[in-house]
Amino acid sequence: MSDGMRELIKQYRAITGGEAVPLMEILGNAIYYEKFGCDLASLYLYCIENKVKWEDVLDFHPEEFYNTDPLTMF
């Protein structure tokens, strides 16, 4: 990871209180692809400028991906 990306993540955390973007969880996200061209730096800059977390920007809802309810998970 470059020093520039580390600095963006540090700024992102300070401003939003959010955690770094886990790339494996956003690959294939249509908003990430269409709005940011799969450019992580652009996503961080947008979040920093608008003081929002990446989850809100990408409309990410982990509960939709990690269903742990035994009655419905299979």
Buried (B, 14 or more C-beta within 10 A) or exposed (E): EEEEEEEBBEBBEEBBEBEBBEEEBBEEBEEBBEBBEBEBEBBBBBBBEEEBBBBEBBEBEEEEEEEEEEEEEE
